[in-house]
């Protein structure tokens, strides 16, 4: 998905909230934002928005001399999710259709996102989880694909979400490869986050070679690109992965909560929806 003009204010708002957690004074933060606005004038709008946003985030890290502004946030988010894990696991295990519930749980984890702060009541969301309709009409296709697959590649999203994904991984009876970013990308999961969440106990964890939100294949490692092309089934989590892979020449399942009108238009499901959407390549076999 390309970057739309409507994406720019959203990205700049996210950069503003990112700058607020630094030690920079108000004037320096404003100077950064002014420069970011100028950067957009030369930005390649054919790239997915997460690619440009990630580059701006790394510019902040370089200039203030910090490695990961969201380290503490990610640790707190994972711990909060781990506190919910027994309840979530029980919901899936005791369901007549554990895969359906585990997919809902994994999708629900997508609300734990710094781009969407304080816009949800997680307890309330869990209480009503079974009332939601998973949109996208792809659950049965996913069930069929997994039943005959030798493995599943999951493209991770935010750090807290990994615990919700763990419930899904434990529900699926195939080996799982869990791919995370290779460098700080706001609150996206890194290898150390998967260890804290316990993902390394239930899946093989790898890095994409890419340090930005989403999965922009041309900038991923050659090793990951090969794995991506050969994976029998791919499940991509979150909006940034949808934005960066919706035009890819691979069959992919997208699992996310729709958070903006642009993605609503692209994916065909309303804002607020939990969505499992099967994207089929138009490329010939």
Secondary structure as GFF3:
##gff-version 3
##sequence-region A 1 285
A	DSSP	alpha_helix	5	19	.	.	.	ID=ss1
A	DSSP	alpha_helix	26	41	.	.	.	ID=ss2
A	DSSP	alpha_helix	49	64	.	.	.	ID=ss3
A	DSSP	alpha_helix	71	93	.	.	.	ID=ss4
A	DSSP	alpha_helix	98	108	.	.	.	ID=ss5
A	DSSP	three_ten_helix	109	111	.	.	.	ID=ss6
A	DSSP	three_ten_helix	114	116	.	.	.	ID=ss7
A	DSSP	alpha_helix	122	127	.	.	.	ID=ss8
A	DSSP	three_ten_helix	129	131	.	.	.	ID=ss9
A	DSSP	alpha_helix	139	148	.	.	.	ID=ss10
A	DSSP	beta_strand	151	155	.	.	.	ID=ss11
A	DSSP	alpha_helix	161	171	.	.	.	ID=ss12
A	DSSP	beta_strand	175	180	.	.	.	ID=ss13
A	DSSP	alpha_helix	191	197	.	.	.	ID=ss14
A	DSSP	three_ten_helix	199	201	.	.	.	ID=ss15
A	DSSP	beta_strand	204	207	.	.	.	ID=ss16
A	DSSP	three_ten_helix	217	219	.	.	.	ID=ss17
A	DSSP	alpha_helix	222	230	.	.	.	ID=ss18
A	DSSP	beta_strand	234	237	.	.	.	ID=ss19
A	DSSP	alpha_helix	238	245	.	.	.	ID=ss20
A	DSSP	beta_strand	252	257	.	.	.	ID=ss21
A	DSSP	alpha_helix	261	267	.	.	.	ID=ss22
A	DSSP	beta_strand	274	279	.	.	.	ID=ss23
###
